[in-house]
Amino acid sequence: QVQLVESGGGLVQPGGSLRLSCAASGSIFSIIFMGWYRQAPGKQRELVASIFSGGRINYADSVKGRFTISRDNAKNTVYLQMNSLKPEDTAVYYCKVITTRAPNGYWGQGTQVTVSS
C-alpha cells in the first residue's frame, strides 16, 4: 500500500503563488507516473500536470506558462509550483501516483486551493 500526503493549499489573492507538495510513502517499488489533478465544484476532475519516470512532462493548456511540476526522486515527492493564480484555479487539488505494481494508481486526500480577493 502507498500513502500520499499533500500539503501547501490555502487562500491566495489573484496573481499570487502557492506550492503544493505530495509525499509518497509505503510500499513504493517503481513509480512511473506522478500527477496533479483538480476538481472545482460542479465540474469533473481534470489533469493539471503530470511527470513520467522518463522525464516527460505534460500540462493542461489552462496552466501552461504558470504552473510547474517537479519531482524529487530521493524523497518520492512531487511538487506543483503555481504562479499567477486566477480565480478559475480555485479547486481541490489531488495528487496521483502510479507504480508498476499498481497501474490504477493511488490518490491523495486533496488540498483546497482558493484564489480570491
N, C-alpha and C positions, 0 to 999 in steps of 0.2 A: 504494500500500500504506500501511496505517496501523499504527503500532506503539503498543501500550498498555503502560505501565509502572505497576505497582501497588506501593504501599508502605503501611506502617502496621500490619501484622498483628503478632501476638505472643501472649504468655501474660498473662492478666489474671485477677484474682480476681473471683468473683461480686459484682455491684454496681459493678464498675469501668467504665472507659470506654476506648475506643480510637477513633482517627480514621483511616480508610482514605483513600488518595488514588489516583487513576488519571489519569495524564497521557497524552494522545494526541498523537502526532507523525506526520509523514509527509505523505502526500497527502490532507490533510483539506480538503474542499471545503465541505460543509454538513452539519453534524451535526444530526440530527433526533431522536436518542434516545441517552440515556446511562443505564445502569442497573447495579445491583449484584445479583448472584446469589450463592447459596451452595450448597454440596453437602457434606452430612455423610456419614460412612462408611455405606455400605449404603442410602443414600437418593438420590432423584432431585434433580437441580439445581433450585432454586426461585428465583423472582424475589423479591428482598427489597425493593428500592426502585427507582423509575425517575423520570426527569425528561425531559420532552419539550421541544423547541425553543420551543414556545409558552408554556412555563412550567408545564404540568400536571404534577403530582407524584402518584405512587401509592406506597402502602406495603402490604406484606403485613400481615395482621391481627396476626400474631405479634410484629411490631416497632413497631406504631403507638404513638406516645407515647414511644418510647425511642430510635428511630433518626431521624436527619435527613439527607436527601440535599440536596446543594447543588452548584452548578456555577460555575466561573469561566470565562466565555467567552473572555476575553483569553488565558488560559493553556490553553484546551482541556482543562481538568481537572475531574473530578467527585470529590466527597468524600462520605464516609459517616461521620457522627458517630454513634457507638454508645455509648449510656449505659445504665446499669442492666443491664449484661450478665448473662446467665444461662448456666448450663452448656449448655442446649439451643441456645445460639447458636454453639456450637463447630462449625466447619466451615471448608472452604476457600472463600474469597470471591473471586469473579471479577467484573470489570467488563466491560461490553459496550457498544460504540458502534456505532450505525447511522448511515450517511450517505446522502445522496440517490443517490450512485453505488454504494453497497454495501448494498443492502437486507437482505442476510443478516447483515451486521454483522461486527465484529471482537471477539475475546476477549482479555482479558489473561491473564497466565500463572497467576494465582491467588496469593492470600496466605493463610496459615494464621492463623486466629483460634482460640485455645484459652481457654476460660473454666473455670478450675478453682482450687480452694483447695489 
